[in-house]
Amino acid sequence: MDPIWKLEPLSYITVHSNNGFAIGYDHNSNDYKVVRIVTYRRSTDLSNIDKYSFVHVYTLSTDSWRQIKTAIDHSNIYFYHRFNEIYLNGVHHWLGYLTRGQGHECETIVSFDMGNELDKILHMEKTLAVFNDCLAMIFYHEEETVTRKKFDIWVMREFGVEESWTKQIVVEPPLGIKRPLGFAKSRELLLVGNDERTTFLYNIVYQEIKNLRLREGPNWFITSQVVVYVESLVSFTGGNVF
């Protein structure tokens, strides 16, 4: 006797863990927004995987989320982590990489404009920063064999134009520095020591360094990110989806 039913192939749906998330201010509408980029994976077996990517925007004035259309397919873009992103002049930037098949990867910057809700992708690499009110990249080496590091600082003179990247300055910090975090001011570079816990403030003009002596934390604590912020009492509560 033929069965009156049969089992369909098992389907798995997972959410990619490296989703993009940002909070910013829309100068055009005088409003605050939250952006999230989510990628879903659906597969019937290990070799057949379908990916779907969505961009959602929350607007504070309407207290609601909406899904928007973008020109970029984010399903093959992977963000490194929360410590390689930066917000500048109404545009949020994430550092990640783009997969192009056969295991080939290309490092990229994904940018989202809070005003016009448009995103761009630039093929660049290394640590993001802000230098003299411009988007900047700090190139450096983390190999243990390198004792005296040099940081090459490149600046994008015209946002969105890859040809406008210009090598601005080369910084050679003192010994004992592992990597840069970013700029506190145009002349002051925040650095992390070899122990991954000590944070220094280095003046690139006068070549003076200061130990910030942050309060003691747990043994697993490491210094991983610098965030430039403006004080605000705005609170996000609730949310309606439509």
PyMOL commands that set and color helices and strands:
alter all, ss='L'
color gray80, all
select helices_A, chain A and resi 74-76+162-164
alter helices_A, ss='H'
color red, helices_A
select strands_A, chain A and resi 12-15+20-26+31-45+48-59+64-68+77-79+85-88+91-99+105-113+119-122+127-131+134-139+151-156+165-171+177-183+188-193+199-203+208-211+240-241
alter strands_A, ss='S'
color yellow, strands_A
deselect
rebuild
show_as cartoon
